[in-house]
């Protein structure tokens, strides 16, 4: 167990006594004296499964080898699920999985809005559910530290002996094999994957949304560069739109920074790890947003704007441009406007390419997702797991042909039908008779749309984005070189983790505060050099060096 972790566990356990708001019924208790949880569980796992069970896959005679087994599964409750069901276990997807596998699953959800705090309390308690879904890449010290801390088990033997579908997938895709290993070479999770090869359409889910009818009337083209965007936003303002551009607060800077070849996070260029916060181009971007803020081209409430307010501004015609998801953004915006004004059709609500520094050139950066990264979760088997073999079999089933169809398309004959060898959604998904939106129906019958453990199938996204303007937007969003600059899904070395966390907590807090004040004008850009000095005094360059070391280890593995 890592130095300092035990002390944190004691402190957090004391907090848990006062703060516990969820039940972990069904979880096993702590360590046996003299044996770590990781050792104890791995020993049990290695002796329980025969080669015959390890080779069993869906469709064979013994297709429910663990029928009657009960497992607990800790997972955040997705908003699209909670809109209809109070627990993932109540969904048709969960009931179908339990029917097909014979395994009874109790899903445990942390309180919405307190997921991070409750995860920390659970980790500190030393008592865990059988399966834990989490963003393990972001665990302090990395996934390897979670194994060392006795929270989850190494899956090296599990993948080799008990997970034939995952073993096959990783053998065929060595890049993904590297992604789901800790820095010391230990498999730790069954991952949520956005496809299997990059780039692919499942890695793109959002982009610009514009009123093209107004641009046509004004004789303007869809913008690509910052200068073109500035002309368009000013034209929208003059036309009468109160707030030309609006988006969620957390997206505002990432949407526009690519226009300056800047990215406000770690990225890689020719093998060198960099961070855009301390590059000169960052100041250019912030200065431009300040100008737009002063002109009223972007929302003056951008710090509190969210999904709901962005939709309201655009669909009530207070805004003419936004950055939004292709499904619940572009798709819903188009439908709402068309319902209010039938003359506004999807041909008049369009998208454009990620903003670029040079017209006709791919954007260097964009809000593209990695195949596997911190934005998605993965499922690990805890050291308290009551039946490692059953947990491994269940999770591996998700990557079988049957499991993949279930996670992406739901129930054959109900939510999809096979046509010309391909799964095609029925009206239960696309035109739900109970009035569910496509996104809510997908969340009820599948897990691909809610970042659940599985491999997202491109056919899911092709059908989800059914309108022509959505399909066009998806293709336009791929005009980026972001894939060349991703920092891989790895973490700093365990010995650096506490120092790195302290540095980046300070850096993030300072940068969020200062950049917001620069944009609003409450702090003059004359203070930029002092701000840069503060970031460096906090140790951002040391953090970059730590990430460089982590990157080098990752690439060498």
Secondary structure, DSSP 8 states (H G I E B T S, - for coil): --TTHHHHHHHHHHHHHHH--S--TT------TTS-HHHHHHHHHHHH--HHHHT--TTSS---TTTT-EEEEE----HHHHTT-SSGGGSHHHHHHHHHH--EEEEE---TT-HHHHHHHHHHHT---SEEEE-GGGSTT-HHHHHHTTSB---HHHHHHH-HHHHHHHHH-HHHHHHTB-TTS-B--EEEES-SSSS-GGG--EEEEEEHHHHHHHT-----BHHHHHHHHHHHHHHT-SSSEEE-GGGHHHHHHGGGT--SSEEEETTEEEEGGGSHHHHHHHHHHHHHHHHTSB-TTTTT--HHHHHHHHHTTS-SEEEEEIIIIIIHHHHHHHHH-TT--GGGEE-----BSSTTS-BS--S---SSSTTS-EEEEBTT-S-HHHHHHHHHHTTSHHHHHHHHH-SBTTTEEEETTEEEE-HHHHT-TT---HHHHHHHH-SGGGT-SEE--HHHHHHHS-SHHHHHHHHHHT-B-GGGT---S----GGGHHHHHHHHHHHHHHHHHHHHHHHHTSS-GGGHHHHHHHHHHHTHHHHHHHHHHHHHHHHH-
